[in-house]
Amino acid sequence: MTGFVSGGGGRCQTVLSPQGVRGGLMVDVIVSPRARQAGEVPPWQRLDSTAVHTTSWFEVRHDSVIRPDGCCDTYVHVVAPGSVTVLAMDHHGRIMLTRQWIYTHESTQWRLPGGGVEQGNSDALAAARRELAEETGLDAARWELLGQIHGADSLSNHVDRIFLATDLTSGEQRLNPGEADLQVHWMSFDSALDLVLSGELPHAGSAYAILLMAVSGSRADTRR
């Protein structure tokens, strides 16, 4: 995590106790609801948090923290909404892949359908249904949550939730202007797996979904 702190360590040489006492003085420590419910005191203590840049997509925050070594520092991180990735598989075992220009990586890449969880979505599944329909025109009668990916733990709280969609029906794409170059391709599962193994499909959520299905299938075969 040290790549995203200010490097100003050493300004504080006292240690925060589980009771929130530092150097004999009481201090206010921000503890997440999950940690509070579990009765845990996290090794990183957050004293306060300030938003320094906000957009409609994310927020950059500077947090005053006490590191695990007891020293004060500033942790810079990005608070971002979640996203979804959908592995859509037809009755032939083929999966739907997209291919488009990824602006931040300045290259055209393979990936599974997916996108952000928008404010109007009731949950991640609603976002997955919307993204699959918009990008591919597909609808699915059966959905399964496969897992989730934390793609940039030191930088952001962003979570990508991964779904398997089956029992598909076809419709019309509804691409937004920024997806005008997006192409869709049906591909055999083995061919998609080869893309992952060769490094030609680097998107974390997509690679995770395909590898998970491959491992699951391999384990099922060994049990027969």
C-alpha positions as CSV (number, residue, x, y, z in Angstrom):
1,M,0.0,0.0,0.0
2,T,2.9,2.4,0.5
3,G,2.8,3.5,-3.1
4,F,-0.3,5.6,-2.3
5,V,0.7,7.2,1.0
6,S,2.4,10.6,1.2
7,G,5.7,9.3,2.4
8,G,5.5,11.7,5.4
9,G,6.0,8.9,7.9
10,G,8.0,9.6,11.0
11,R,5.9,12.6,12.0
12,C,4.2,10.5,14.6
13,Q,6.1,7.9,16.7
14,T,3.2,6.9,19.0
15,V,1.0,3.9,18.7
16,L,-2.8,3.9,18.7
17,S,-4.2,1.3,21.1
18,P,-7.4,-0.7,20.5
19,Q,-9.2,1.8,22.8
20,G,-8.3,4.7,20.5
21,V,-5.7,6.2,22.9
22,R,-2.5,7.7,21.4
23,G,0.2,9.1,23.6
24,G,-2.2,9.2,26.5
25,L,-4.8,11.2,24.6
26,M,-8.2,10.1,23.2
27,V,-8.4,10.5,19.4
28,D,-11.4,9.9,17.1
29,V,-10.8,6.9,14.9
30,I,-13.1,6.1,11.9
31,V,-13.8,2.4,11.9
32,S,-15.9,0.7,9.1
33,P,-19.3,-0.8,10.0
34,R,-17.9,-4.2,9.1
35,A,-14.9,-3.9,11.4
36,R,-17.1,-2.4,14.2
37,Q,-19.6,-5.3,14.0
38,A,-16.8,-7.8,14.1
39,G,-15.2,-6.0,17.1
40,E,-11.9,-5.6,15.1
41,V,-9.5,-2.6,15.2
42,P,-7.9,-2.5,11.7
43,P,-4.1,-2.1,11.5
44,W,-4.6,1.1,9.5
45,Q,-6.5,3.8,11.5
46,R,-8.4,6.5,9.7
47,L,-8.6,9.8,11.6
48,D,-10.4,11.9,9.0
49,S,-11.1,11.9,5.3
50,T,-11.4,14.8,2.8
51,A,-12.6,14.8,-0.7
52,V,-10.2,16.7,-2.9
53,H,-11.7,16.0,-6.3
54,T,-15.1,14.8,-7.3
55,T,-16.6,13.8,-10.6
56,S,-19.8,12.0,-11.6
57,W,-17.8,8.8,-11.8
58,F,-15.4,8.8,-8.8
59,E,-14.0,10.8,-5.9
60,V,-10.4,11.3,-4.9
61,R,-9.9,11.4,-1.1
62,H,-7.0,12.3,1.2
63,D,-7.2,10.5,4.5
64,S,-5.2,11.3,7.6
65,V,-4.2,7.8,8.9
66,I,-2.1,6.0,11.4
67,R,-0.1,3.3,9.7
68,P,0.4,-0.2,11.3
69,D,3.8,1.0,12.6
70,G,2.1,3.7,14.6
71,C,3.2,6.6,12.5
72,C,0.9,9.3,11.0
73,D,0.6,9.7,7.2
74,T,-1.7,10.7,4.4
75,Y,-3.4,8.0,2.3
76,V,-4.6,9.1,-1.1
77,H,-7.3,6.8,-2.7
78,V,-10.2,6.8,-5.1
79,V,-13.8,6.0,-4.1
80,A,-15.6,4.5,-7.1
81,P,-18.9,2.7,-7.8
82,G,-18.8,-1.0,-8.6
83,S,-18.9,-2.6,-12.0
84,V,-20.1,-5.9,-13.5
85,T,-18.7,-8.4,-15.9
86,V,-20.9,-11.0,-17.7
87,L,-19.9,-14.3,-19.1
88,A,-22.8,-15.1,-21.4
89,M,-22.8,-18.7,-22.6
90,D,-25.2,-20.2,-25.2
91,H,-26.4,-23.8,-25.4
92,H,-23.4,-24.7,-27.6
93,G,-20.9,-23.7,-24.9
94,R,-19.9,-20.6,-26.9
95,I,-19.3,-17.3,-25.0
96,M,-19.9,-13.8,-26.2
97,L,-16.9,-11.5,-26.3
98,T,-16.6,-7.8,-27.1
99,R,-13.8,-6.0,-28.8
100,Q,-13.3,-2.3,-28.6
101,W,-10.8,0.5,-28.1
102,I,-10.0,1.0,-24.4
103,Y,-9.1,4.6,-23.9
104,T,-7.0,4.3,-20.7
105,H,-4.9,1.5,-22.2
106,E,-4.7,3.0,-25.7
107,S,-5.4,-0.3,-27.4
108,T,-8.2,-2.4,-28.8
109,Q,-8.9,-5.3,-26.4
110,W,-11.0,-8.4,-26.0
111,R,-13.2,-8.5,-22.9
112,L,-16.6,-9.9,-21.8
113,P,-19.6,-7.6,-21.7
114,G,-19.8,-5.3,-18.7
115,G,-19.7,-1.8,-17.3
116,G,-20.5,0.3,-14.3
117,V,-23.2,0.0,-11.7
118,E,-25.2,3.2,-12.3
119,Q,-27.2,5.1,-9.7
120,G,-30.5,4.0,-11.2
121,N,-29.6,0.3,-10.9
122,S,-31.3,-1.5,-7.9
123,D,-28.3,-3.8,-7.5
124,A,-25.3,-5.4,-9.4
125,L,-27.6,-7.9,-11.1
126,A,-29.7,-5.1,-12.6
127,A,-26.6,-3.5,-13.9
128,A,-25.4,-6.8,-15.4
129,R,-28.8,-7.3,-17.2
130,R,-28.6,-3.8,-18.5
131,E,-25.0,-4.0,-19.7
132,L,-25.5,-7.4,-21.4
133,A,-28.6,-6.1,-23.3
134,E,-27.0,-2.7,-24.3
135,E,-23.7,-4.2,-25.5
136,T,-24.8,-7.4,-27.1
137,G,-28.6,-7.4,-27.4
138,L,-28.8,-10.5,-25.3
139,D,-31.2,-11.3,-22.5
140,A,-30.7,-14.2,-20.1
141,A,-33.3,-16.2,-18.1
142,R,-30.7,-17.6,-15.8
143,W,-28.1,-15.7,-13.8
144,E,-25.4,-16.8,-11.3
145,L,-23.0,-14.7,-9.3
146,L,-19.6,-16.3,-9.8
147,G,-17.6,-14.0,-7.6
148,Q,-15.9,-10.6,-7.4
149,I,-12.6,-9.0,-8.2
150,H,-10.8,-6.2,-6.4
151,G,-8.8,-4.8,-9.3
152,A,-6.8,-2.0,-7.6
153,D,-6.8,-2.6,-3.8
154,S,-4.1,0.0,-3.0
155,L,-5.7,2.7,-5.1
156,S,-9.4,2.2,-5.0
157,N,-12.3,0.4,-3.3
158,H,-13.7,-0.5,-6.7
159,V,-15.3,-4.0,-6.9
160,D,-16.2,-5.8,-10.1
161,R,-18.9,-8.5,-9.6
162,I,-18.8,-11.4,-12.1
163,F,-22.0,-13.1,-13.4
164,L,-22.7,-16.2,-15.5
165,A,-25.7,-15.6,-17.9
166,T,-27.3,-18.6,-19.6
167,D,-30.6,-19.5,-21.4
168,L,-30.1,-16.6,-23.8
169,T,-32.4,-14.8,-26.2
170,S,-31.3,-12.3,-28.9
171,G,-32.4,-8.8,-29.4
172,E,-31.0,-5.5,-30.6
173,Q,-27.9,-3.7,-29.2
174,R,-28.3,-0.3,-27.6
175,L,-24.8,1.1,-27.7
176,N,-24.1,4.5,-26.2
177,P,-22.0,7.0,-28.3
178,G,-18.8,6.0,-26.6
179,E,-19.3,2.4,-27.6
180,A,-19.9,3.0,-31.3
181,D,-16.7,1.0,-32.2
182,L,-17.7,-2.0,-30.0
183,Q,-18.0,-5.3,-31.9
184,V,-19.4,-8.6,-30.6
185,H,-18.1,-12.1,-31.3
186,W,-19.3,-15.5,-30.4
187,M,-16.3,-17.7,-29.6
188,S,-15.7,-21.2,-28.4
189,F,-14.8,-21.5,-24.7
190,D,-11.4,-23.0,-25.5
191,S,-10.6,-20.1,-27.9
192,A,-11.5,-17.6,-25.3
193,L,-9.4,-19.5,-22.7
194,D,-6.5,-19.3,-25.2
195,L,-6.9,-15.6,-25.3
196,V,-6.6,-15.4,-21.6
197,L,-3.6,-17.7,-21.4
198,S,-1.8,-15.8,-24.2
199,G,-2.3,-12.5,-22.5
200,E,-4.6,-11.2,-25.3
201,L,-7.5,-10.8,-22.9
202,P,-6.0,-8.8,-20.0
203,H,-9.3,-7.4,-18.4
204,A,-9.2,-8.7,-14.9
205,G,-12.9,-9.5,-14.5
206,S,-13.1,-11.2,-17.9
207,A,-10.0,-13.3,-17.3
208,Y,-11.2,-14.3,-13.8
209,A,-14.6,-15.5,-15.2
210,I,-13.1,-17.6,-17.9
211,L,-10.4,-19.1,-15.7
212,L,-12.9,-19.9,-13.0
213,M,-15.2,-21.7,-15.4
214,A,-12.2,-23.6,-16.8
215,V,-11.1,-24.7,-13.3
216,S,-14.6,-25.6,-12.3
217,G,-15.0,-27.8,-15.4
218,S,-11.6,-29.4,-14.8
219,R,-12.5,-30.3,-11.2
220,A,-15.9,-31.7,-12.3
221,D,-14.2,-33.9,-14.8
222,T,-11.8,-35.3,-12.2
223,R,-14.7,-36.3,-9.9
224,R,-16.4,-38.4,-12.6
